[in-house]
Amino acid sequence: MDIEKTIENCEIYLKQIKQYEPEPYYVNYFFNKYINSINDTFNGIFEEGNRDFGLFISEKISQKNFDKKAKMKNDQNAIKFSEWYSIKYNQEHESPYPNFIKKIWQFKNKFEKLPKIKIMIRASDRYKDDIYQQIKVNLSNEKLRSKEELGIEINRQLPIFLEIINRKRDKKNEPKVGETQVMASTFLDFEECNDIEIAYASEIYIPVMRRLVEESRKKIKELTTWK
């Protein structure tokens, strides 16, 4: 598996998510593909490990069957790599947004679907602890019926949203949000991860994947080089 290609696919799907915001049907479609490419990326790390440690795993590779074969062959370096990877993986997912992507990835692997997407409005320029407000619109076959209908609902809820967010901004001496500085985006609630913006979380996660790949390759090289 070409790991560079799987990460490139994630970047392509991220662009498509941003392009179709806040259309829940297409965001869901491309976010599914994004999550699948994350899975391919991490399995690709263990494919490279399988090759470099010489485990000769014949079936589709995952960390689970990598561990099984490493223990069967009593390959201590391969076992060390998998243990190191688990620690590194957990460290990379301590922050809220990577943790959200991890939980979504685990959920999708188990249930083969994503939680239901919701549309919310937010300030175009984010500040810490900004509030978001859900926009309820009727969908037809999981798609927005029209941009005009969404616009009408946004305008209806905009005064309340601006009042609440600007009250918070005033207390923190942050810039006030105007009517033209609000946008609609797709969000998910999942377990303890509340109101997570899909595109923003996906964008933040790409450097996480790159670090895991780069540092995994260094660790594999360290453990397979004769000293």
Secondary structure, DSSP 4 states (H G I P E B T S, - for coil): --HHHHHHHHHHHHHHHHHHTT-HHHHHHHHHHHHHHHHHHHHHHHHHHHHHHT----S---HHHHHHHHHHTT-HHHHHHHHHHHHHHHHHT-SHHHHHHHHHHHHHHHHSS-PPPEEEEEESS--TT---EE----EETTEES-HHHHHHHHHHHHHHHHHHHHHHHHHTTPPPPPGGGEEEEEEEEETTEEEEEHHHHHHHHHHHHHHHHHHHHHHHHHHHS--
